[in-house]
Amino acid sequence: MLRREDVLARARAAAESVVDPELPMLTLLDLGVLRGVEIAEDGAVVAAITPTYSGCPAMATMRDDLQRTLQEAGFDDARVRVELDPAWTTDWITATGRDALAAAGISPPGAAPRRTGPVALTLTPMRRDICCPQCASAAVEVTSEFGSTACKALYRCLDCLEPFDHVKEI
């Protein structure tokens, strides 16, 4: 008979292997979306995920992929719980995840902004201190605040002229 710790380690390994559907170079763990895996009182494996933002269209796919992966790993009673508090932040992306983004030509986010009180509404693009993931030049310009997905902005390097996505700081 398997020990509870061994079952949990197997479940965690399976859950940690699931990739993000929009950024397949990242696992849900490296993205910071996978918040934990536990064995419930009734013996079910329960994985907790936090959406990157309210209304993220990839959440249903993340949930389904996570549940399917756990079931394929032999956990017939696998559940996925969505945790909204605390809210996800790009600060949760691991160093491995940031390196994977850069290796894929996507500029990783900087530190998430810290806010207290009301958030001022601005109609201009947010000023970010970023470099081109191709040539490392800081001479970049925003092309659009909306890139290939809602969580990315589109930039262009003024030196190598390559366009690239930047994961927005949240």
BALOBA-1460 file (C-alpha; in Angstrom, 3 decimals):
// residues 170
<rec num="1" residu="m" x="0.000" y="0.000" z="0.000"/>
<rec num="2" residu="l" x="1.328" y="3.442" z="-0.950"/>
<rec num="3" residu="r" x="1.990" y="5.968" z="1.762"/>
<rec num="4" residu="r" x="-0.036" y="9.185" z="1.674"/>
<rec num="5" residu="e" x="3.192" y="11.191" z="1.159"/>
<rec num="6" residu="d" x="4.087" y="9.079" z="-1.888"/>
<rec num="7" residu="v" x="0.620" y="9.492" z="-3.383"/>
<rec num="8" residu="l" x="0.801" y="13.254" z="-2.823"/>
<rec num="9" residu="a" x="4.278" y="13.449" z="-4.396"/>
<rec num="10" residu="r" x="3.018" y="11.566" z="-7.474"/>
<rec num="11" residu="a" x="-0.029" y="13.847" z="-7.727"/>
<rec num="12" residu="r" x="2.135" y="16.970" z="-7.403"/>
<rec num="13" residu="a" x="4.531" y="15.728" z="-10.085"/>
<rec num="14" residu="a" x="1.625" y="15.122" z="-12.463"/>
<rec num="15" residu="a" x="0.035" y="18.528" z="-11.742"/>
<rec num="16" residu="e" x="3.364" y="20.334" z="-12.081"/>
<rec num="17" residu="s" x="3.824" y="18.905" z="-15.596"/>
<rec num="18" residu="v" x="0.746" y="20.642" z="-17.063"/>
<rec num="19" residu="v" x="1.604" y="23.478" z="-19.466"/>
<rec num="20" residu="d" x="-0.194" y="26.754" z="-20.017"/>
<rec num="21" residu="p" x="-2.325" y="26.657" z="-23.203"/>
<rec num="22" residu="e" x="-1.339" y="30.195" z="-24.247"/>
<rec num="23" residu="l" x="2.311" y="30.044" z="-23.171"/>
<rec num="24" residu="p" x="3.232" y="26.375" z="-23.709"/>
<rec num="25" residu="m" x="6.862" y="26.980" z="-22.745"/>
<rec num="26" residu="l" x="5.588" y="27.421" z="-19.157"/>
<rec num="27" residu="t" x="4.081" y="24.916" z="-16.781"/>
<rec num="28" residu="l" x="1.213" y="26.084" z="-14.599"/>
<rec num="29" residu="l" x="3.681" y="25.891" z="-11.722"/>
<rec num="30" residu="d" x="6.199" y="28.183" z="-13.454"/>
<rec num="31" residu="l" x="3.398" y="30.575" z="-14.380"/>
<rec num="32" residu="g" x="2.402" y="30.708" z="-10.718"/>
<rec num="33" residu="v" x="-1.153" y="29.568" z="-11.456"/>
<rec num="34" residu="l" x="-0.835" y="26.182" z="-9.730"/>
<rec num="35" residu="r" x="-1.235" y="27.083" z="-6.064"/>
<rec num="36" residu="g" x="-1.123" y="23.647" z="-4.499"/>
<rec num="37" residu="v" x="-2.053" y="19.980" z="-4.557"/>
<rec num="38" residu="e" x="-3.517" y="18.088" z="-1.622"/>
<rec num="39" residu="i" x="-5.294" y="14.901" z="-0.709"/>
<rec num="40" residu="a" x="-8.807" y="15.638" z="0.589"/>
<rec num="41" residu="e" x="-10.411" y="13.841" z="3.549"/>
<rec num="42" residu="d" x="-12.311" y="11.593" z="1.121"/>
<rec num="43" residu="g" x="-9.083" y="10.614" z="-0.675"/>
<rec num="44" residu="a" x="-9.600" y="12.793" z="-3.755"/>
<rec num="45" residu="v" x="-6.676" y="14.690" z="-5.226"/>
<rec num="46" residu="v" x="-7.479" y="18.409" z="-5.224"/>
<rec num="47" residu="a" x="-5.362" y="20.861" z="-7.209"/>
<rec num="48" residu="a" x="-5.816" y="24.579" z="-6.614"/>
<rec num="49" residu="i" x="-5.312" y="27.170" z="-9.372"/>
<rec num="50" residu="t" x="-5.581" y="30.958" z="-9.456"/>
<rec num="51" residu="p" x="-6.573" y="32.731" z="-12.692"/>
<rec num="52" residu="t" x="-4.127" y="35.234" z="-14.099"/>
<rec num="53" residu="y" x="-6.959" y="37.736" z="-14.399"/>
<rec num="54" residu="s" x="-10.736" y="37.825" z="-14.168"/>
<rec num="55" residu="g" x="-12.266" y="36.329" z="-17.295"/>
<rec num="56" residu="c" x="-9.067" y="34.682" z="-18.552"/>
<rec num="57" residu="p" x="-10.264" y="32.513" z="-21.469"/>
<rec num="58" residu="a" x="-7.529" y="29.934" z="-20.830"/>
<rec num="59" residu="m" x="-8.812" y="29.005" z="-17.341"/>
<rec num="60" residu="a" x="-11.256" y="26.358" z="-18.575"/>
<rec num="61" residu="t" x="-8.520" y="24.710" z="-20.626"/>
<rec num="62" residu="m" x="-6.074" y="24.881" z="-17.702"/>
<rec num="63" residu="r" x="-8.649" y="23.250" z="-15.430"/>
<rec num="64" residu="d" x="-9.521" y="20.544" z="-17.961"/>
<rec num="65" residu="d" x="-5.851" y="19.793" z="-18.765"/>
<rec num="66" residu="l" x="-4.999" y="19.595" z="-15.080"/>
<rec num="67" residu="q" x="-7.893" y="17.272" z="-14.278"/>
<rec num="68" residu="r" x="-7.176" y="15.056" z="-17.311"/>
<rec num="69" residu="t" x="-3.466" y="14.830" z="-16.462"/>
<rec num="70" residu="l" x="-4.241" y="13.806" z="-12.884"/>
<rec num="71" residu="q" x="-6.725" y="11.190" z="-14.063"/>
<rec num="72" residu="e" x="-4.251" y="9.836" z="-16.624"/>
<rec num="73" residu="a" x="-1.723" y="9.562" z="-13.786"/>
<rec num="74" residu="g" x="-4.123" y="7.211" z="-12.011"/>
<rec num="75" residu="f" x="-6.053" y="9.643" z="-9.830"/>
<rec num="76" residu="d" x="-9.623" y="8.810" z="-10.823"/>
<rec num="77" residu="d" x="-11.097" y="11.191" z="-8.243"/>
<rec num="78" residu="a" x="-9.271" y="14.392" z="-9.171"/>
<rec num="79" residu="r" x="-10.742" y="17.842" z="-8.646"/>
<rec num="80" residu="v" x="-9.601" y="21.344" z="-9.481"/>
<rec num="81" residu="r" x="-10.463" y="24.207" z="-7.142"/>
<rec num="82" residu="v" x="-10.211" y="27.846" z="-8.248"/>
<rec num="83" residu="e" x="-8.765" y="30.185" z="-5.609"/>
<rec num="84" residu="l" x="-9.334" y="33.894" z="-6.159"/>
<rec num="85" residu="d" x="-7.642" y="35.174" z="-3.003"/>
<rec num="86" residu="p" x="-4.937" y="36.260" z="-3.048"/>
<rec num="87" residu="a" x="-5.149" y="37.528" z="-6.603"/>
<rec num="88" residu="w" x="-2.504" y="36.250" z="-9.018"/>
<rec num="89" residu="t" x="0.421" y="38.528" z="-9.806"/>
<rec num="90" residu="t" x="3.188" y="38.287" z="-12.378"/>
<rec num="91" residu="d" x="5.556" y="38.258" z="-9.404"/>
<rec num="92" residu="w" x="4.518" y="34.587" z="-8.978"/>
<rec num="93" residu="i" x="6.177" y="33.603" z="-12.272"/>
<rec num="94" residu="t" x="9.252" y="31.591" z="-11.292"/>
<rec num="95" residu="a" x="12.810" y="32.368" z="-12.394"/>
<rec num="96" residu="t" x="12.642" y="29.237" z="-14.565"/>
<rec num="97" residu="g" x="9.437" y="30.572" z="-16.120"/>
<rec num="98" residu="r" x="10.977" y="33.987" z="-16.804"/>
<rec num="99" residu="d" x="13.974" y="32.324" z="-18.453"/>
<rec num="100" residu="a" x="11.648" y="30.160" z="-20.586"/>
<rec num="101" residu="l" x="9.698" y="33.231" z="-21.733"/>
<rec num="102" residu="a" x="12.892" y="35.037" z="-22.743"/>
<rec num="103" residu="a" x="14.207" y="31.936" z="-24.535"/>
<rec num="104" residu="a" x="10.958" y="31.849" z="-26.519"/>
<rec num="105" residu="g" x="11.379" y="35.499" z="-27.566"/>
<rec num="106" residu="i" x="8.801" y="36.880" z="-25.117"/>
<rec num="107" residu="s" x="9.855" y="39.663" z="-22.794"/>
<rec num="108" residu="p" x="9.155" y="38.568" z="-19.194"/>
<rec num="109" residu="p" x="7.382" y="40.972" z="-16.851"/>
<rec num="110" residu="g" x="9.194" y="43.244" z="-14.459"/>
<rec num="111" residu="a" x="8.082" y="43.693" z="-10.875"/>
<rec num="112" residu="a" x="4.334" y="44.121" z="-10.507"/>
<rec num="113" residu="p" x="3.236" y="47.625" z="-9.538"/>
<rec num="114" residu="r" x="2.452" y="48.170" z="-5.862"/>
<rec num="115" residu="r" x="-0.694" y="50.173" z="-5.283"/>
<rec num="116" residu="t" x="-2.520" y="51.472" z="-2.281"/>
<rec num="117" residu="g" x="-5.805" y="53.258" z="-2.663"/>
<rec num="118" residu="p" x="-7.519" y="54.088" z="-5.955"/>
<rec num="119" residu="v" x="-5.844" y="53.296" z="-9.266"/>
<rec num="120" residu="a" x="-5.507" y="56.332" z="-11.496"/>
<rec num="121" residu="l" x="-6.983" y="55.981" z="-14.969"/>
<rec num="122" residu="t" x="-4.526" y="56.821" z="-17.719"/>
<rec num="123" residu="l" x="-5.129" y="56.703" z="-21.437"/>
<rec num="124" residu="t" x="-1.498" y="56.285" z="-22.426"/>
<rec num="125" residu="p" x="0.464" y="53.024" z="-22.473"/>
<rec num="126" residu="m" x="2.142" y="52.076" z="-19.223"/>
<rec num="127" residu="r" x="5.843" y="52.924" z="-19.207"/>
<rec num="128" residu="r" x="7.830" y="49.729" z="-18.757"/>
<rec num="129" residu="d" x="11.559" y="49.252" z="-18.375"/>
<rec num="130" residu="i" x="12.116" y="46.345" z="-20.784"/>
<rec num="131" residu="c" x="14.675" y="45.052" z="-23.244"/>
<rec num="132" residu="c" x="14.338" y="43.250" z="-26.540"/>
<rec num="133" residu="p" x="14.483" y="39.480" z="-25.945"/>
<rec num="134" residu="q" x="16.328" y="39.059" z="-29.274"/>
<rec num="135" residu="c" x="19.213" y="41.541" z="-28.991"/>
<rec num="136" residu="a" x="18.859" y="42.894" z="-25.397"/>
<rec num="137" residu="s" x="18.484" y="46.490" z="-26.613"/>
<rec num="138" residu="a" x="16.558" y="48.864" z="-24.371"/>
<rec num="139" residu="a" x="15.566" y="50.901" z="-27.444"/>
<rec num="140" residu="v" x="12.023" y="49.563" z="-27.796"/>
<rec num="141" residu="e" x="8.618" y="51.045" z="-28.513"/>
<rec num="142" residu="v" x="5.124" y="49.859" z="-27.755"/>
<rec num="143" residu="t" x="3.164" y="48.920" z="-30.862"/>
<rec num="144" residu="s" x="-0.026" y="47.930" z="-29.068"/>
<rec num="145" residu="e" x="-1.072" y="47.411" z="-25.461"/>
<rec num="146" residu="f" x="-2.865" y="44.306" z="-26.722"/>
<rec num="147" residu="g" x="-0.648" y="41.534" z="-28.049"/>
<rec num="148" residu="s" x="-1.379" y="37.977" z="-29.085"/>
<rec num="149" residu="t" x="-3.285" y="37.485" z="-25.815"/>
<rec num="150" residu="a" x="-4.870" y="40.003" z="-23.438"/>
<rec num="151" residu="c" x="-2.085" y="39.518" z="-20.895"/>
<rec num="152" residu="k" x="0.625" y="40.620" z="-23.348"/>
<rec num="153" residu="a" x="1.571" y="43.905" z="-25.040"/>
<rec num="154" residu="l" x="3.230" y="44.100" z="-28.449"/>
<rec num="155" residu="y" x="6.576" y="45.893" z="-28.784"/>
<rec num="156" residu="r" x="9.139" y="46.499" z="-31.510"/>
<rec num="157" residu="c" x="12.877" y="46.789" z="-31.060"/>
<rec num="158" residu="l" x="14.279" y="49.953" z="-32.630"/>
<rec num="159" residu="d" x="17.720" y="48.363" z="-33.112"/>
<rec num="160" residu="c" x="17.046" y="44.895" z="-34.572"/>
<rec num="161" residu="l" x="13.498" y="45.866" z="-35.698"/>
<rec num="162" residu="e" x="12.016" y="42.595" z="-34.412"/>
<rec num="163" residu="p" x="8.511" y="42.657" z="-32.943"/>
<rec num="164" residu="f" x="7.992" y="40.847" z="-29.647"/>
<rec num="165" residu="d" x="5.407" y="40.204" z="-26.970"/>
<rec num="166" residu="h" x="5.850" y="41.434" z="-23.415"/>
<rec num="167" residu="v" x="3.952" y="39.841" z="-20.536"/>
<rec num="168" residu="k" x="2.175" y="42.705" z="-18.777"/>
<rec num="169" residu="e" x="2.903" y="43.288" z="-15.119"/>
<rec num="170" residu="i" x="-0.113" y="42.627" z="-12.936"/>
